[in-house]
Amino acid sequence: MSQPLQTISISAPGFKGLNSQDSPINSDPSFAAIADNAVIDSLGRIGARKGFDLLTTDATPLGFSVGIEAVEQFTDSLGNELIFSVGNNKIFSGTTTLVDETPALYTITANNWKMANFRDEFYFVQSGHDPLYYSNVAGVVRLLDNHPNSSGTVPLANEVLVAYGRVWLADIDGDKSTLYWSDTLAGQKWSGGTSGSLDLGTVWPDGEDEITALAAHNNFLIIFGRRSIVIYSGATSPSTMALHDTVEGVGCIARDTVVPLGNDLLFLSSAGLKSFGRVIQEKSLPLSDVSRNVSDEMMERVRVETGRISGSYCQRNRFYVLAFPKQHLVYCFDVRNKLEDGSFRTTRWVSSPFNYFHAAEDCTLYVGGTSGVGVYSGYSDNGESYVMRYSSHPLNFGEAQRTKFLKKIRPIFIGGVGLSATIKWSYGFTQKFDTEVISLSQGTVAEYGISEYGIAEYAGGIATTEKAVNTTGQGVNVTVALEIIILNAPFSIQEMNIQALLGRII
């Protein structure tokens, strides 16, 4: 007697993001085995990321380098704004036209500048280079030692923090364990007044470490070493600030990954992306690892990356992005809500044009790329398409001993008008897929709230596509996947409905 057709529905496939850490057998279908060039939208659907919208039309001074390696915004007390970027061993201002601001007779040998705003001035520091500054008064970038109101010699630092009414410098050439601070409200004064320094050599919890990054959080000064963290209270008066806490066994390995996230800090450690709040609560227990579902593969990427690993938090999109520029790769962590294990839902952007991200005060997400400065916007990479991919883990639908005979896959897609999607399926644990291409040019229009889908993205409502794909073959475990070339259209996966016959027990 024939078995009736079974309908298996995967609602919001990939809702929990990428999971490359756990065994694929009996994985939660809400996890994805592949989630490339994708994000998790605010309704919990996996969809296409936005693109690289290039602003620069004249990048002559950038030359044929690897592109813009960092971009930051300077804002003065009157609200005037200027975008600075670095690349090709030069400092630039502007977006549409890149203006070379490199001081005359000043030699730059790397693009690892850390930049910071302070009292109508903009500071630049990196290892092996004399610190620089820009102000609206001078209108040019100059050596900080040549500031008209300077005193003392500015330390040759690799890290700068503006907090508690002064400038802090650390990771000094030849001195990785001393923290320096300027006089109050005077980032150019490094002797006299309330300027000073602190040797952490006797404070490190394991006896020896080096400063990699600084942060201000909850009225504390956070000093990150490579293998430990030191926390001081009372930093508004550095001469009397007190050691508040230390954490042993976890530190920060990449300066530009320390990013404030509302009431928390995220940073990259030698064991993955960490939540500072959880590290303090758990004292380095694994619960602090918010990247745990991709931790092993991501840390392998960290080990082979030769460029500048950097992170940024975008409040508008509610994600933290971690860029690996030499590998053209970005990990995107959705920070709206944590999963049950304390991790963030993660997707991956491959063949990425993004070298660096900076979230401006107006929530614009500026990006540095090979061709200049751009913004995270639209659905093309400087006019070119990119490929979004999704794949489930092998699924047995709770019937691990039965053979499945797939008959139909009926996906429901949102958006993607004018595009074509390739539906893929396979059996067992092979990557040999059967495929069928369906057009998304036709569909019904569903009305969604403007707050979720702005008119600029989905004019006249949202097109939904529901089409049945006839399938063949058999196997115990089934993998369903999708591949779509994104060009000038948003796209999300709402649901995957699978019709199958359940065969004999094997």
Secondary structure as UniProt FT lines:
FT   STRAND          6..11
FT   TURN            13..16
FT   STRAND          17..18
FT   TURN            25..26
FT   TURN            29..30
FT   STRAND          31..32
FT   STRAND          34..36
FT   STRAND          38..40
FT   TURN            42..43
FT   STRAND          46..48
FT   STRAND          52..54
FT   HELIX           60..62
FT   TURN            63..64
FT   STRAND          70..75
FT   TURN            77..78
FT   STRAND          81..87
FT   TURN            88..89
FT   STRAND          90..93
FT   STRAND          99..100
FT   TURN            104..105
FT   STRAND          114..118
FT   TURN            119..120
FT   STRAND          121..125
FT   TURN            127..128
FT   STRAND          132..135
FT   TURN            136..138
FT   STRAND          141..143
FT   HELIX           144..146
FT   TURN            148..149
FT   STRAND          157..163
FT   TURN            164..165
FT   STRAND          166..172
FT   TURN            173..174
FT   TURN            176..177
FT   STRAND          178..181
FT   TURN            184..185
FT   TURN            187..188
FT   TURN            193..194
FT   STRAND          196..199
FT   HELIX           200..202
FT   TURN            205..206
FT   STRAND          211..217
FT   TURN            218..219
FT   STRAND          220..225
FT   STRAND          228..233
FT   TURN            235..236
FT   HELIX           238..240
FT   STRAND          242..248
FT   HELIX           255..257
FT   STRAND          259..261
FT   TURN            262..263
FT   STRAND          264..269
FT   TURN            270..271
FT   STRAND          272..275
FT   HELIX           276..282
FT   HELIX           286..288
FT   TURN            290..294
FT   HELIX           295..304
FT   STRAND          310..314
FT   TURN            315..318
FT   STRAND          319..324
FT   HELIX           325..327
FT   STRAND          329..334
FT   TURN            340..341
FT   STRAND          345..349
FT   STRAND          356..359
FT   TURN            361..362
FT   STRAND          365..369
FT   TURN            370..371
FT   STRAND          372..376
FT   TURN            382..383
FT   STRAND          386..391
FT   TURN            397..398
FT   TURN            400..401
FT   STRAND          402..415
FT   TURN            417..418
FT   STRAND          420..427
FT   TURN            428..429
FT   STRAND          434..439
FT   STRAND          444..446
FT   TURN            450..452
FT   TURN            455..457
FT   TURN            459..460
FT   STRAND          462..466
FT   STRAND          469..470
FT   STRAND          474..475
FT   STRAND          478..486
FT   STRAND          491..505
//
